[in-house]
Amino acid sequence: MIMVFLTLLISYLSASKKSEGWGAMKYPQLILGMLAIFVYVGVEVTIQSNMGALLKTPEFGSIDESHNSRFISLYWGSLMIGRWTGAISVFNLSKSVKKILTVVVPIVAFALVLGVNVARGNDVSDLYYYVICVAILIAGIFYGQEKPVKTLLTLALLAGIAMVIGMLTTGIIATYAFMSGGLFCSIMWPCIFSLAVAGLGKYTSEGSAFLIMMILGGAIIPPFQGALSDKLSIHLSYIVAVVCFAYLAWHTLKTKSVLKAQGIDFDKELAASGH
């Protein structure tokens, strides 16, 4: 992880001094986006990867691996809920229909996840109130107005708050908080990606390839959190998720300023186009 960050930092500083020969890497928004993809995939995977160990602790009900499938399934289902909802924007629908679907689709997706668990024989009675988290996601999507900067910042802040709540509480409230990380992560990828390749021109394909490489964060951050839990506790190790979401919030503001200096303002352009 240190090597990745140092390599990108050195590239960022070197390209800033002399851009010739760096190709897509001469664009600071791409470097920032690569770090963001690394962190985003890492935190998305690490929340769930260490959740099994978290649920086994007395504070979280001493739930062993044979009985935690409903929680694990709802975490990954949360990603589906958000992505189905985010996909509505790609269809050429009227604003009123989009608003209705933005409310209906996530509720239907949530019901589908519960239905699959019921069909499998799981008791989902302790998952019903998770609909409150789904409602918060819906509110966040409406507030984001399909604008990459506003949406990414909103979701990063909501996710960070959820992780803090999860660390300060125990039991089902904390479990809900940590699982909701899946909801808020669900549509971060397209926001990060679009901001990272903005203004790259002929280097867009090259930059996209560099961004895809950074999914290796999913293989590095989870074991890092696991190592930290050995020193502290599995509950306290979720400070890693808090830091990751705090970085993503900072990344959003930093990338916005970088793009603005290049004459690019996605959110204003989308507002002007009425998209």
Residue pairs with C-beta under 8 A, 6 or more apart in sequence:
1 220
1 221
1 224
4 38
4 214
4 216
4 217
4 220
5 35
8 31
8 34
8 35
11 22
11 25
11 31
12 28
12 31
14 22
15 22
15 25
15 26
15 27
15 28
15 31
16 28
19 26
23 203
23 206
24 30
24 200
24 203
24 204
24 206
24 207
24 210
25 31
25 210
27 199
27 200
27 203
27 207
28 258
29 195
29 196
29 197
29 198
29 199
29 200
29 255
29 258
29 259
29 262
30 196
30 197
30 200
30 207
30 210
30 211
32 196
32 251
32 254
32 255
32 258
33 192
33 193
33 195
33 196
33 197
33 207
33 211
33 255
34 196
34 210
34 211
34 213
34 214
35 214
35 247
35 251
36 192
36 196
36 247
36 248
36 251
36 255
37 189
37 192
37 193
37 196
37 211
37 214
37 215
37 217
38 214
38 215
38 216
38 217
38 220
39 217
39 221
39 244
39 247
39 248
39 251
40 185
40 188
40 189
40 192
40 217
40 244
40 248
41 214
41 215
41 216
41 217
41 218
42 217
42 218
42 220
42 221
42 222
42 244
43 181
43 185
43 221
43 240
43 241
43 244
43 245
43 248
44 79
44 181
44 182
44 185
44 218
45 217
45 218
45 221
45 222
46 218
46 221
46 222
46 224
46 225
46 240
46 241
46 244
47 75
47 178
47 181
47 182
47 185
47 238
47 241
48 72
48 75
48 76
48 182
49 222
49 225
49 226
50 222
50 225
50 226
50 229
50 234
50 237
50 238
51 68
51 71
51 72
51 75
51 178
51 179
52 65
52 68
52 72
53 229
53 234
54 60
54 178
54 234
54 235
54 238
55 61
55 63
55 68
55 71
55 175
56 62
56 63
56 64
56 65
57 233
57 234
57 235
59 170
59 171
59 174
59 235
60 170
60 171
60 174
60 175
61 171
61 172
63 71
69 117
69 120
69 122
70 117
70 122
70 123
70 124
70 127
71 175
71 179
73 113
73 116
73 117
74 113
74 114
74 117
74 127
74 130
74 179
74 182
75 178
75 179
75 181
75 182
76 182
77 109
77 110
77 112
77 113
77 116
77 182
78 133
78 179
78 180
78 181
78 182
78 183
78 186
79 182
79 183
79 185
79 186
80 109
80 113
80 186
81 106
81 109
81 110
81 113
81 134
81 137
81 183
81 186
82 106
82 137
82 182
82 183
82 184
82 185
82 186
82 187
83 186
83 187
84 105
84 106
84 109
85 102
85 105
85 106
85 109
85 137
85 138
85 141
85 186
85 187
86 141
86 186
86 187
86 190
88 98
88 101
88 102
88 105
89 98
89 146
91 98
93 101
99 142
102 138
102 141
102 142
103 138
106 134
106 137
106 138
107 131
107 134
110 130
110 131
110 134
114 124
114 127
114 128
117 124
117 127
118 124
126 172
129 172
129 176
130 176
130 179
130 180
132 176
133 162
133 176
133 179
133 180
133 183
134 183
136 158
136 180
136 183
137 158
137 180
137 183
137 184
137 186
140 151
140 154
140 155
140 158
140 184
141 151
141 187
143 150
143 154
144 150
144 151
144 152
144 154
144 155
145 151
145 270
145 271
146 270
146 275
147 266
147 267
147 270
147 271
148 190
148 191
148 194
148 195
148 266
148 267
149 191
149 195
149 252
149 255
149 256
149 266
149 267
150 267
151 187
151 191
152 188
152 191
152 192
152 195
152 248
152 252
153 249
153 252
153 253
155 184
155 185
155 187
155 188
155 191
156 184
156 188
156 245
156 246
156 248
156 249
156 252
157 245
157 249
158 184
159 180
159 181
159 184
159 185
159 241
159 245
159 248
160 242
160 245
160 246
160 249
162 177
162 178
162 180
162 181
162 184
163 177
163 178
163 181
163 238
163 241
163 242
163 245
164 242
165 173
165 174
165 177
166 174
166 175
166 177
166 178
166 238
167 174
167 235
167 236
167 238
167 239
167 242
168 174
169 177
170 235
178 238
178 241
181 241
184 245
188 248
192 248
192 251
193 208
193 211
194 266
195 252
195 255
195 256
195 259
195 266
196 207
196 211
196 255
197 204
197 207
197 208
197 211
198 259
198 264
198 266
199 259
199 262
199 264
200 206
200 207
221 240
221 244
224 240
225 237
225 238
225 240
225 241
226 237
228 236
228 237
228 239
228 240
229 236
229 237
256 265
259 265
259 266
